Amino acid sequence: MGNKYTNRPGLRNADTGIRKVASTFGKAAFLTHAHKAQGTRAVESDTERFISNILGFEPSARVFEPQPFTVDLIGGAILRTPEQRSAARAKNKGLEGPIFYTPDFAVTWSDGTKEAQEIKLDTFPGEPEYEHRLRVAAEILWSHGYGFAKVVFPSYWQHPLRMNVPLIHQAALRKDLCPPDATFEQIEQLFKAGATTAKDYCAGLSISPRMLPVLLAFGALSMDIVKHQIRGDAPVTPAYGGLDHLEILRRLAQ
């Protein structure tokens, strides 16, 4: 008896994008959770899950949505429902070349600007037709008030970002572990005394290195999480409550 691919109703509430990514058992589903995305959401790849985690803790991102809408590359419209997409497909039937483009994410930044994002690994070669589709989509998006960014994520499995993002993501969810004011004061004193590494600060605070992601997530310490893995020899400085070190996506945009 052949396999039957069936709907997964348990994922229905998470799979909210215009292009369904988790409709059958025959298709992989990658789930991620973020308050800024109104809970648990389904994305199309592990790379998109990394980006979703970053958006969850990046301070400039206000809200975001995976698979938010489809761009009609022929008619120049933003299609927000499956019905609109079906109607456009029927209208454009028989035409050659790319017809649709669906961004991986739509982000509203803290200043109110909106951006559509294309997510790719740094090993993705690209091709002329793909690049042309992005250029046409970017022009249409701009006319509808959206910026556009191609975000390139590292593929190397030991890249610091791949190591750090899950740790920061989990730490940012633990509001109960937010450091008290006394910890911020101690960190400033340790800095004045010559502390330079994560190990120095952990020793001075008498805490486990496992708490480093929490100190970074809540602005007690700052480090370049793109270049350095979170560990004892990583160079860190006081963050004084700031979260600039968690501004990642614009650094990855091309």
C-alpha positions as CSV (number, residue, x, y, z in Angstrom):
1,M,0.0,0.0,0.0
2,G,1.5,3.4,-1.0
3,N,2.2,6.2,1.4
4,K,-0.5,8.8,1.9
5,Y,0.6,12.3,2.6
6,T,-1.9,13.9,4.9
7,N,-2.5,17.3,6.3
8,R,-0.9,18.2,9.6
9,P,-3.7,20.1,11.5
10,G,-1.4,20.5,14.5
11,L,0.8,22.9,12.5
12,R,-2.1,24.8,11.0
13,N,-1.8,27.7,13.5
14,A,1.9,28.0,13.0
15,D,1.9,27.8,9.2
16,T,0.4,31.3,8.5
17,G,2.3,32.4,5.5
18,I,0.8,32.9,2.0
19,R,3.0,30.0,0.8
20,K,2.2,27.0,3.0
21,V,5.4,25.2,4.1
22,A,4.0,22.5,6.4
23,S,0.9,21.1,4.8
24,T,1.9,17.4,4.5
25,F,3.9,14.8,6.2
26,G,6.0,14.6,3.0
27,K,7.4,18.1,3.5
28,A,9.8,19.2,6.3
29,A,8.6,21.8,8.7
30,F,10.9,24.1,10.7
31,L,9.3,25.7,13.7
32,T,10.4,28.7,15.5
33,H,9.0,30.8,18.3
34,A,9.1,34.6,18.7
35,H,6.9,37.1,20.5
36,K,7.4,39.5,17.6
37,A,5.9,37.0,15.2
38,Q,2.9,36.3,17.5
39,G,4.1,33.0,18.7
40,T,5.2,29.8,17.0
41,R,5.6,30.0,13.2
42,A,6.6,27.5,10.5
43,V,9.5,28.5,8.1
44,E,10.9,26.8,5.1
45,S,14.5,26.0,6.2
46,D,16.9,25.8,9.1
47,T,18.5,29.0,7.8
48,E,15.2,30.8,8.0
49,R,14.9,29.5,11.6
50,F,18.2,31.2,12.4
51,I,17.0,34.5,10.9
52,S,13.7,34.2,12.8
53,N,15.7,33.8,16.0
54,I,17.8,36.8,15.2
55,L,14.7,38.9,14.5
56,G,13.3,37.8,17.8
57,F,16.1,39.4,19.8
58,E,17.3,42.1,17.4
59,P,16.3,45.4,19.2
60,S,15.4,47.3,16.0
61,A,12.9,44.7,14.8
62,R,9.4,45.5,16.0
63,V,7.4,42.7,14.4
64,F,8.0,40.2,11.6
65,E,6.1,37.6,9.5
66,P,7.4,34.6,7.5
67,Q,6.1,34.1,3.9
68,P,4.0,37.4,4.3
69,F,2.7,37.9,0.8
70,T,3.5,37.3,-2.9
71,V,4.6,40.0,-5.4
72,D,2.9,39.8,-8.8
73,L,5.9,40.5,-11.0
74,I,3.6,41.1,-14.0
75,G,0.8,43.2,-12.6
76,G,2.9,45.0,-9.9
77,A,0.5,44.1,-7.1
78,I,1.1,42.7,-3.6
79,L,-1.0,39.6,-3.2
80,R,-2.0,38.9,0.4
81,T,-4.4,36.0,0.1
82,P,-4.4,32.7,-1.6
83,E,-7.4,33.8,-3.6
84,Q,-5.6,36.8,-4.9
85,R,-2.6,34.7,-5.9
86,S,-4.9,32.2,-7.7
87,A,-6.6,34.9,-9.6
88,A,-3.2,36.4,-10.7
89,R,-1.9,33.0,-11.7
90,A,-5.0,32.5,-13.9
91,K,-4.6,36.0,-15.4
92,N,-0.9,35.5,-16.2
93,K,-1.3,31.9,-17.5
94,G,0.8,31.2,-20.6
95,L,3.3,34.1,-20.0
96,E,7.0,33.2,-20.1
97,G,9.5,34.2,-17.4
98,P,9.0,34.7,-13.6
99,I,5.5,35.6,-12.5
100,F,5.7,35.6,-8.7
101,Y,8.1,36.3,-5.9
102,T,7.4,35.6,-2.3
103,P,9.8,37.1,0.3
104,D,11.0,34.9,3.2
105,F,10.2,37.6,5.8
106,A,8.5,41.0,6.1
107,V,9.9,43.1,8.9
108,T,8.7,46.3,10.5
109,W,11.6,48.1,12.1
110,S,11.4,50.3,15.2
111,D,11.4,53.5,13.1
112,G,8.2,52.3,11.3
113,T,9.9,51.4,8.0
114,K,9.0,48.1,6.4
115,E,11.3,45.6,4.7
116,A,11.0,42.4,2.7
117,Q,13.8,40.0,3.1
118,E,15.3,37.3,0.9
119,I,17.3,34.7,2.9
120,K,20.1,32.7,1.4
121,L,23.2,30.8,2.5
122,D,26.6,32.1,1.5
123,T,27.1,29.0,-0.7
124,F,24.1,29.8,-2.9
125,P,25.6,30.6,-6.4
126,G,22.7,32.6,-7.8
127,E,21.8,32.8,-11.4
128,P,20.8,35.6,-13.9
129,E,17.1,34.7,-13.8
130,Y,17.1,34.7,-10.0
131,E,18.8,38.0,-9.8
132,H,16.5,39.5,-12.4
133,R,13.5,38.4,-10.4
134,L,14.9,40.0,-7.2
135,R,15.5,43.3,-9.1
136,V,11.9,43.4,-10.4
137,A,10.5,42.5,-7.1
138,A,12.5,45.1,-5.3
139,E,11.2,47.8,-7.6
140,I,7.6,46.8,-7.1
141,L,8.1,46.5,-3.3
142,W,9.6,50.0,-3.2
143,S,6.5,51.3,-5.0
144,H,4.4,49.8,-2.2
145,G,6.4,51.2,0.6
146,Y,8.7,48.3,1.3
147,G,12.5,48.2,1.3
148,F,14.2,45.1,0.2
149,A,17.3,43.2,1.5
150,K,19.0,40.0,0.6
151,V,20.3,38.5,3.8
152,V,23.2,36.1,3.5
153,F,23.8,33.6,6.3
154,P,27.0,31.7,6.9
155,S,26.9,28.0,5.9
156,Y,30.0,26.8,7.9
157,W,28.6,24.7,10.8
158,Q,31.1,26.2,13.3
159,H,30.7,29.8,12.3
160,P,30.2,31.9,15.5
161,L,26.7,33.0,14.4
162,R,25.6,29.4,14.2
163,M,26.9,28.7,17.6
164,N,25.7,32.0,19.2
165,V,22.2,32.7,17.8
166,P,20.5,29.7,19.5
167,L,22.1,30.7,22.9
168,I,21.0,34.3,22.6
169,H,17.6,33.3,21.4
170,Q,17.0,31.1,24.5
171,A,18.5,33.6,26.9
172,A,16.3,36.4,25.6
173,L,13.2,34.4,26.5
174,R,14.3,34.1,30.1
175,K,13.0,37.5,31.4
176,D,13.3,36.0,34.9
177,L,17.1,35.9,34.6
178,C,17.5,39.6,33.7
179,P,20.5,40.8,35.7
180,P,19.8,43.2,38.7
181,D,21.3,46.7,38.8
182,A,24.0,45.5,41.1
183,T,25.4,43.3,38.4
184,F,25.7,46.2,36.0
185,E,27.6,48.2,38.7
186,Q,29.9,45.2,39.3
187,I,30.6,44.9,35.6
188,E,31.6,48.5,35.4
189,Q,34.0,48.1,38.3
190,L,35.5,45.0,36.7
191,F,36.1,46.9,33.5
192,K,37.9,49.7,35.4
193,A,40.0,47.0,37.1
194,G,41.1,45.7,33.7
195,A,38.7,42.8,32.8
196,T,38.8,42.1,29.1
197,T,37.4,38.6,28.5
198,A,34.2,36.8,29.3
199,K,36.2,34.6,31.7
200,D,37.4,37.7,33.6
201,Y,33.9,38.9,34.1
202,C,32.4,35.6,35.1
203,A,35.2,35.1,37.7
204,G,34.6,38.6,39.0
205,L,30.9,38.1,39.2
206,S,31.3,34.6,40.6
207,I,28.9,33.2,38.0
208,S,29.0,30.2,35.6
209,P,30.1,30.9,32.0
210,R,26.7,29.4,31.1
211,M,25.2,32.8,32.1
212,L,27.1,34.7,29.4
213,P,24.2,34.5,26.9
214,V,22.0,36.1,29.5
215,L,24.4,38.9,30.2
216,L,24.6,39.6,26.4
217,A,20.9,39.3,25.8
218,F,20.0,41.8,28.5
219,G,22.7,44.4,27.8
220,A,25.0,43.7,30.7
221,L,27.9,42.8,28.4
222,S,28.7,43.5,24.8
223,M,30.6,41.4,22.3
224,D,30.7,40.9,18.5
225,I,28.7,37.7,18.2
226,V,29.3,37.6,14.4
227,K,33.1,37.3,14.8
228,H,33.5,35.6,18.2
229,Q,31.9,32.5,19.7
230,I,30.5,32.9,23.2
231,R,33.1,31.3,25.4
232,G,35.6,32.3,28.1
233,D,38.3,33.8,25.9
234,A,35.9,36.0,23.9
235,P,36.6,39.8,24.2
236,V,33.8,41.5,25.9
237,T,33.0,45.0,27.3
238,P,30.3,46.5,29.4
239,A,27.1,47.2,27.4
240,Y,25.7,49.7,30.0
241,G,22.2,48.4,29.2
242,G,22.6,48.9,25.4
243,L,21.8,46.2,22.8
244,D,23.7,47.5,19.8
245,H,25.7,44.3,19.7
246,L,22.6,42.4,18.8
247,E,22.0,44.4,15.7
248,I,22.9,41.7,13.2
249,L,20.8,41.6,10.1
250,R,22.0,44.8,8.5
251,R,25.5,43.4,8.8
252,L,24.4,40.3,6.8
253,A,22.5,42.2,4.1
254,Q,23.8,42.6,0.6
